[in-house]
Amino acid sequence: MKTKQKPKRVYKGELERITFFTPAYDKRDPNPLKNYGIGCVRCGMVLKGKEGAVHFVFGTGMYLPETHRQWINKPEFRDHDPVRYMGDDVGYHSLIPRFEGQSINKDKCEWLDNKPCYTDGSALRADEWMNILVKEGGEKIWEMLEEDYKERFPLLPNKRSKIKK
């Protein structure tokens, strides 16, 4: 989830709320070795603490204008909405393995201050969260990320700092 622009950071107690957007792109090329396809604007919500981070990433369905027009004009997309938003990933970044046999996924994780990272996630869960985001808004997702953080990175109750509203 490398970001191209500086993420927005908001501190709430010991947990940090980070939001980021990556721009849409069109990197199609006739050479299959250079063809990276197209992508929409992506948004990420990351909740970071001392023990790790949890994230929700989704595609907005907003593509470059020329890409959007090409898709709309294709006959095969008449009954399909090619620019629909969708959840990409709900997952975590941990300083330590979360299950037996888990190996380091990144040597330098931007969400763990460039430390090595053990990470995993779920696209199916992201689709569920996307529906919640659309119906209930971003604050509900922050609450869900906090619950996810507490479940994945448990601390002694007297050492936990709850996010204050």
Secondary structure by P-SEA (a helix, b strand, c coil): cccccbbbbbbcccbbbbbbbbbbbbbcccccccccccccbbbbbbbbccccccbbbbbcccccaaaaaaaaacccccccccbbbbbcccccccccccccccccccccccccccccccccccaaaaaaaaaaaacccaaaaaaaaaaaaaaaccccccccccccc
